[in-house]
Amino acid sequence: MKLYRKIILLAALLMASLSLALSGGSATAAGPESGKAIYVKRCAWCHGEDGAGDGPASEYLNPPPRDFTEVSYKYKSTPSEEMVPTDEDLLKVIRGRDFGNGEGHGAGWTASMPGFGDIVSDDDARKLIEYIKYISDITDEEVPASISLEGRIPSSEESIRTGKELFLAKDRCTECHGKLGRGDGRKRLKDDLGYRTWPRNLTKGFSFRGGNKPEDIYTRVTVGIPGTQMPSFADPASKRRLTEEERWHVANYVASLNKPYKKPGDFTAIHAIYLDGPLPGGPLDEGWSRAPYTSLHLFPQIIMETRLFTPSLDTLSVKAVYNEDALMILLEWDDRTLSDPDDKVSREIAGGAHYPDALAVEFPMANPSTGKSSTPPFFGEGDLEHQVNIWYWRGTEGVTEESGGGEVKLYNAAGITKRKERKPEMAGVTARGVYKDGTWRVVMKRPLRTDNPDTVIQFDATTTLPVAFALWDGSNLERGSKHVLTSWHKISFKQNSGYGRLIWPAVAGGFIIILELVWLRSGTDDRKTNDPLHKKP
Amino acid sequence: MKIPALLKFVLLVVIAYLVFKAPALLMGKPIPASLAGVYLFFTVVVILLVMTSTDKGVSELTGPIYRVSFEPGLRPIRNVIVVALPIIAVAITYFSIAGGEVSSVKLRTAHPAPPETFAAYGKRVKTEKLTNPYRALEESDPRVFERAVKDGGKVYFKNCFFCHGAKLDGAGHYARALKNPLPQPFKGQDTIAQLSEAYLFWRITTGGPGLPAESAPWDSSMPAWESILSEDEIWKVILFVYDYTGNRPRSWE
């Protein structure tokens, strides 16, 4: 009888300890549960109720939200052979304000995930991290140490030069990121789950999702980006392996590729510069260096069906010049492929049939009564009461020549379904584009005034001119209503070179001098100096 | 030590300026520039009134200016001021122009008055009579209501969050391309908390094209959702934006 009771007791003890072990101990069991409520409210919409990256928004996002059950955390600081990130890595992404280029966004400025630091407290973020690790089933895994940044080599001309050699050697980085780092490599990329991904354009530092400081870049080069085709260059098995020192040189080189002008600003007007003489001869003409760039954000057309949710183009840089006769604009944007149907690389990237790249510039049509456009039309191809002029250009033939090519069309539209083609010659619109090393440069030109003010806008260099843009990336299968665009921006005409801008400073200076003369004169005025409140010295 | 009256005046104005600037610097919630200007104006007026209430006060305050103007011994200072002032004025004007023209933000009414009636889904509806068919369930059948809110969330995250944001703060990942106007935020007390569900239904179904002229419909990127979403989906997404932000709809009183 005694033995029987002992066995029962032992079994009960075993059961109890087993269940305790399975639940992972009472302390951690409370953690995941309290994080779950926050997860369901804030995260599940994209990452899914069960954390499988399959929330309602997931199919509209590229790259797709992380699947936490796969344990492939992209922006982690632990060595590439380790799956587990540090809690700090996860906290950084959730908060979103720790990256150099974060501006409130989680993984970089262009990612779909915002930083939640403003509405999720650090305490709650820690609970979330517990819950996410619980979904990934790594709660009990030991957290490895972050890679060391101690060996940092400060950036210098020599380091950048060495980095460049390593970048180009063995097609190490160029295969995906392209010769000049514009993301124009020759490889179609996909992530581990088969979703299409794009190599980073290294000249757009603001778009680096893991931060754009040399130490951030060093971490990416060393760790890789798990779940994507960005490998670790510290991997001993890799043919393209780099030593620690070499990785710092590459990081310094990549940081030096950043072109700040490509980062769009706020509400900035496009400044058309007056040229006393001929306008630039073509897209690559030196004459363009006199005009400043204005960079604009592009957003995919999600206003009407058929919508585009997976854009590949994010910014457009514009320059404008004019003289007594004509207005000329330069449109420059990085595009990863030429999108030539006969080009092998384009076909490979597009994954089959695709279309030429294209561009449209839109102006409100002249208001016949005033000759100016007082009420702008709807930015998406106008509306019934207000028409627009559209200059359309398509990169078909001759675009790899120095002088440029492509075909140009002219439309008038009063809404998307009310578009009428016109002869470009009737307005004198010409356009030529060149594709080189991952960048399109297209120039469009038109006389300031034309013979038919009823159907085309007359440019008046004393006012600002509303303008909107649209781009199609053919190898991303964009055509028709699937494209990226901007809403209305403005071209402001900088008056005849230097002198115009001196008028107002001269007026201000003159005004002050007049006031001073009055002041000095008062010193000689007896009535004033006999002021009873101030004894005359 | 007695602080000279003129210095005292300058210090008080600087302190007042900093006080009005403090909300922007410390909390990131600036007082609108025009309002701060009015506050500062009245503060300066009061300071002047107090400081010049006696003849002694006036002479103390204006004394230094008077002396710089007329005392022969202070001529060098006077000359420096005469030369420096126009130069400063020219420089300030030049650099404020050269800093680049910024396209002016047009004044537009974010929340125009709704029309008495409008057309949606093939019928003409009276804005005043319009109610959310799911709202009554909040009390009568909370579980069905909760499900409707969740369905609304799915509609939101398949259609709206690109611009209005995953945090409902008007800062979605495409919002930065839409600067003028920015997408409306729903969190906070100054947008949907001030509006009725019928108003939201009007704005969502007719979108940018349905805006009156004072709201610059030509700049709005908001689609007329009538062509993409069903009536039911719109009422549910309205439930969701109130539920997520903790706001309550205004009712017609």
Interface residues (C-beta under 8 A of the other chain):
Chain A: K41 R42 W45 C46 G55 P56 A57 Y60 G104 H105 T110 A111 S112 M113 P114 F116 D118 I119 P264 D266 F267 T268 A269 H271 L296 H297 L298 F299 P300 I302 I303 M304 E305 F309 T375 P376 P377 F378 F379 D383 H386 T464 T486 S487 W488 H489 K490 S492 R501 L502 W504 P505 A506 V507 A508 G509 G510 F511 I512 I513 E516 W519 L520 S522 G523 T529 D531 L533 H534 K536 P537
Chain B: D55 V58 S59 T62 G63 Y66 R67 S69 F70 E71 P72 V82 L85 P86 I87 A89 V90 A91 I92 T93 Y94 I97 A98 G100 E101 V102 S103 V105 G153 K154 Y156 F157 K158 F161 F162 G165 A166 K167 A171 H173 Y174 R176 A177 L178 K179 N180 G208 P209 A213 P217 W218 D219 S221 P223 S227 I228 Y244
